[in-house]
Amino acid sequence: MEMTGRGKVTGFKWFVGTMDDGKAIDSGTIFLESALKGSDKESTGGGKGYARGYASQPYRCSNAAVVKRIQHLETPFSAELIIESQTDGRGEKSEVLIDIRPLIDAANPAGRPDEAKAKKAA
């Protein structure tokens, strides 16, 4: 099943090669901004904690080519994401990012945050 969504890309990485054990690797990861569940909790054990703000969450890509297409862009940037939900048929489910389409401002095609601010101020 494919799903389409939008998100803020905060980082990415890819690797293509062979490991020392001979295993071939073709992988990519996109990091998307995710809101932290706001909480101010006390545990039954007497501990206390707090969370608020945003963090980056990794999404596995189908291969390195997904990441290579956007590696020239500065982060962060907004993008449309195509995610495929996969299952092993026994209850294990995973999501794989199969395509990413940057939503780029025409005034800032490289996606550089500082350039967009400078052009808007001018």
C-alpha positions in Angstrom: 0.0 0.0 0.0 1.4 3.4 -1.0 0.7 6.6 1.0 1.5 10.2 0.1 2.4 12.8 2.7 4.4 15.9 3.4 7.3 16.5 5.8 10.3 18.5 6.6 13.6 16.8 5.6 16.2 17.6 8.2 19.0 15.3 6.9 19.8 12.2 4.8 22.5 9.6 4.2 23.2 6.9 1.7 25.7 4.0 1.2 26.4 1.8 -1.8 29.2 -0.8 -1.6 30.3 -4.1 -0.2 30.9 -4.8 3.4 34.0 -6.7 4.7 31.9 -9.9 4.8 31.0 -9.6 1.1 27.5 -8.4 1.6 26.3 -5.9 -1.0 24.6 -2.8 0.5 22.4 -0.2 -1.4 20.7 1.8 1.3 19.5 5.3 2.1 17.9 7.0 5.1 15.9 10.3 5.2 15.5 12.1 8.5 12.2 13.9 8.9 11.1 16.3 11.6 8.7 14.8 14.1 7.0 16.5 17.0 7.8 15.3 20.4 4.8 14.3 22.5 4.6 17.1 25.0 4.7 15.7 28.4 5.3 16.6 32.0 5.2 13.3 33.9 6.0 11.8 37.2 6.6 8.0 37.2 5.4 5.6 39.9 9.1 5.1 40.8 9.4 8.8 41.8 11.2 10.0 38.6 10.2 13.1 36.7 10.6 14.0 33.0 9.6 16.5 30.4 9.5 16.6 26.6 8.6 19.3 24.1 9.7 20.4 20.7 10.9 18.5 17.6 13.3 15.7 16.8 14.4 13.9 13.6 13.1 10.5 12.9 14.8 8.1 10.4 12.9 6.6 7.5 14.5 3.8 5.5 14.5 4.3 1.7 14.1 1.6 -0.9 17.7 2.3 -2.1 20.4 4.9 -2.2 19.1 6.5 -5.5 16.1 8.0 -3.6 18.6 10.0 -1.5 21.1 10.8 -4.3 18.4 12.7 -6.2 18.1 15.3 -3.4 21.7 15.3 -2.0 22.4 18.7 -3.7 19.7 20.4 -1.6 20.4 22.3 1.7 18.4 21.1 4.7 15.9 21.6 6.0 13.4 21.6 3.2 9.8 20.5 2.7 8.9 17.6 0.5 6.2 15.4 -0.7 6.9 11.8 0.4 5.7 8.5 -1.1 5.8 5.8 1.5 5.1 2.1 1.0 3.7 0.1 3.9 5.1 -3.5 3.9 4.4 -6.5 6.0 5.8 -10.0 6.4 2.2 -11.5 6.7 2.8 -12.4 10.4 2.1 -9.0 11.9 5.5 -7.3 11.4 5.0 -4.0 9.5 7.5 -1.5 8.2 7.4 1.7 6.1 9.8 2.3 3.3 10.2 5.7 1.6 10.2 5.0 -2.2 10.2 8.5 -3.5 10.7 12.1 -2.4 9.7 15.2 -4.3 11.1 18.5 -2.8 8.7 21.4 -2.6 11.1 24.1 -3.7 10.5 27.8 -3.8 11.1 29.2 -7.3 13.1 32.1 -5.7 15.4 29.6 -3.9 15.9 26.5 -6.2 18.8 25.2 -4.2 16.7 25.1 -1.0 19.1 27.2 1.0 17.4 28.8 4.0 19.6 31.9 4.0 19.0 32.7 0.3 15.2 32.6 0.7 15.4 35.1 3.6 17.7 37.4 1.7 15.5 37.4 -1.4 12.3 38.1 0.6 14.0 41.0 2.4 15.2 42.6 -0.9 
